[in-house]
Amino acid sequence: MPELPEVETIKNALKKAFCGAKIKKTEIFCRRFRVPIPNDTETKINGGCIISFKRIAKYILVRLDNNLSILWHLGMSGRVKICEKRPETLSKHDHIVITTDKGCLIFNDARRFGMFVAFPTDKLTQNPFLQKLGIDALADGCNGNYLYQKFQNRQTPVKIVLLDQQVVCGIGNIYASEALFGARILPQRPAADLSKKECQQLAESIKEVLHKAIEAGGSTLKDYRQPDGSMGYFQNKHCVYNKTGQRCPNCICDINKTGGIRKIVLGGRSTFYCETLQK
């Protein structure tokens, strides 16, 4: 699933290409997504002018000038493609095609776990998908004090707590492992055991990892591509994620004895860490 850096990268590309564009035609070829797309969606958004693009957690919010906004989630495998004009032949799983006076926008989603829903802009705070979200991982308020307060009385492994979107939103499996490595904290430690100093280190590591990933265009492991079709390349800078048995950066241990980076499963998700550097 695209995480914060991938969604931020896509949002920035859409903003550059389509901000101020008028929607001339919307074609929806499949409505069976995680949330079914209502039959009147095309009628509602056609003719609207795109005012802005905003990322909220792992969602993209497209605001129109007709008091409507589109809440867009890429799901597990969703891709966004930007074209100068509508292709004569569409690719398999190109489920939504939006033609504007600035080009064409295509949503491709093989697994259809994504979401594309139009709703009144003035009811944004009432949207059920946004109401329970925690603080954004890149917000100023996501600091050591915030994490320390949220971790109190949480005996759950800190890695699992970081994936809870009601605590911090935007962090997924890749960047939780990377941020914990950066902060030198074992992912299986109970969240409540972290000191204020460790929480501060973790907050700083989260931001550092996410900013670096955004600069690299995100991580391409399977399906993710940037809207121009190019891959992100932050996967080339991963310290521990998906590197079982390898050395971590600046490794100080004897890999023949430790076995290198370890993999465990927490909350059903693969988790990677260095047993020597992380405590």
N, C-alpha and C positions, 0 to 999 in steps of 0.2 A: 504494500500500500504506500503510495506517495506520502511522505512526511512533510513537516514544515518547510524544509529547504526546497523540496521539489515543488510544492504548491506555491511557495513564494516566487520561485523562478518562473513558473508558468504564469502567475498573476502579472509579473513584471513584463513579460513578453506580450501578453494580451493588452495590457495598458498602453504599451508603446505602439501596438498595431491598430487598436480599435477604439481608443478613447475618443469620443466625439463622433463616432460612426453611427449612421442611421441603419437600422435593421430593415432590409428590403423584403427578405423572405426567410421563413423558418421551415425546415423540413424535418419531421420526426418520423423515422421509419420503424422504431421499436419503442414501446412505452412501458415495457415490463422491466423496470429497474427496481432497485431496493425499495424506492418509493415510486409507485406508478405515476407516469407523467399524465396529468389531466388532458382531456381532449381539446380544451379551449386554449391551451398554452400558446399555440401559434398565433391565434387571433389576438391574444392579449399583448404579446411582445412585438409583433410586426408593426413597423412604423415608429417604434420607439427609438430614441437617441440614447446611446450609451454615455452616461455621465462619468462613471468611475468604476474602477475595479479595486476590490479590497479583499485581503486575506483575513479570515477569522478562523483561528485554529487551522484545521485542514480543509476548510471550506473556502471557496472563492465567491464573493458577493459581487454581482454585476448590477449596478444601479442604473435604472433608466429614467428618462425625463417625464414619464407618465405615471409617476408614483407607484411604479412596480420595480421590484428587484428580483433577480434570479439567484437562488442559492444553489451552488454547484459543488458537488463532491465527486472526486475522481474514483472513489471506490478502491478496489484491489488492483485493477489493471487498466484503468482509464487513461487515455491519451488525448491530448489536444493538439490539433494540427492547424497551422495557419497557411492559407494559400492566397495568391493574388486574385484568383477567380475560382469559381466552383468547377471542380474536375468533372469532365464528361462521364468518367467511370469512377465510381466510389469503391473503396476497399471493403473487404469483409469486416463487419462489425462497426462500420461508420454509421452510427445510429442517429446522430443529430447533425444537421448541416445548417448553418446560419450564414446567409449571404448579406453583406452590408455594402455601403458605398465606399468602403475602404478595403474590401477583400472578403475572403470567406473563412469561416471558422468551423472546424469539424471536431465532433466528439466521438472518439472510437473507444468502445468498451466491450472487450471480448466476454468478460464474465458478468457484465451488467449489474455490478454491485454499486455503481455510482448513483448519483442523484442530480436531478435538474428540475427545480420547482420554482415557479414564479409566485410571488406573494406581495401584498401591499407594503411599500417601503415604510410607512408610518407604523407598521405593526412588527417591526424588526425585533423589538425587545420581547415580544410575545411568541416569537417563533420557538416551537418546542425543541428544535434541534440545537438551538443556541443558548437556551435558558440555563442549562446546568453546566456549561463550560467553565473550567477554572481559568486562572490567569494565563495569558499568553506567555510562552517560554521566553520570548524576546522583550517582554514588557519590563520597564524599569522596576516595577513592583515585584517582579520575580527575583527575589534576592535571598540572601542567606536567612534573614529573619523570617521571611514568608515560608520558606521550606521548613525551617525549624519548627514553626508553629503547626504546619500541616502534618509534620511527621510525628508529633507528639501522640503517644498511645497507639501508634501504628506498628504492630509487631510483624507486619507483612514485609517481605524483602523489599529493599529500597528500589530495586529495578522495577518491580511490579507497581509500586506506588507512582513512579515516574511515568508509567504508561496509563495511569488513571487520568483521563481527560478532564475530570472534575477537580483535579488537583492542579495540574499544569497541562495546558492544551498545546498540541502541536508535536510533542515528542512521541516517536514510535520506537520500534524495536532496535533499529540500527543506531540511532543517535543516543538512546538510553545507554547502550553498552559503551559507546565511544565517550560519552560524557563522564560516566563512572570511571572509566580508565583514566581520563584526564585528571579527575579529582583524586585518583588513587584510592578508590573506595570499592570494596567487594560488593558485587550486585546482590548477593544473598544475605547481606547483613540486614537485620531488622531496621526499618526506617527510624524507629524511636531511639535507636542506639547512637545515631549520629550526633556529634557535638555541634554547637553553633559554628565553630570554626570549619568543621567539615561541610556543613550545610552551605556556608559561604563559598568554600572551594568548589562545591558542586554547582552552585548557581553560576559562578564565573565560568566553569568548564562547559556548562550547557550552552551559554551564549557564545563562547569561543568556538565550539564545535559547529553550532548552527550557522554562525556567520561565515566560517570557512567553507561549509558545505554550500551555502548560497553562492558564494564567490565562484565555486567550482561547478555551478549549475546542477547541484544535487548528486545523488548516487544512482547509477544505472546498474541494477543487478539482473533484472529480467525484462519487464515490460516498459519501464519508464523511459521516455524520451522527452527532450525539450520540444517546444512547439515547432521549431525549425527542423525537427527530425534528428538532431544531433544528440549524442549521449551526454549525460553528466559525467564528470570524472572524479568526483570525490571518493568513489570506491577505491581509487588508486591510492588514497591517503588514509584509508581506514587503518587504525592502529590494532584493533582486536577483532572487529566484526568479521565473521566467516573466515578466520585465520587459524583454525584449530591446528595445534602442533607446530606453529611457526613461532619465530621470535617476535616479540613486540619491540617497538622502537626503543632504542637505548637499553636494550635488555642487559641485565647484570647477572642473570642466573646461568647455571649450567643446563642447557636445554636437554642434554642427554639424561639428566637426573629428573628434571621437572616435567619434561614432555612438552614444554612450550605453552602457548596459549591454550586454555582449556575451554571446553564447551559443556554447559549444563542446560537443563530445561527448567525455566521458572514460569509458572502460570501458563504452561503450554507453549512458551516461546523460547526459541534458541537464544542462549545468552553466552557471551564470550568475555573472558577476563584473564589477567595475568595474576597468578597466585602469589608471585614474588613481590610485585610492585604494589598491588592493591591489598589494602588491609581492612 
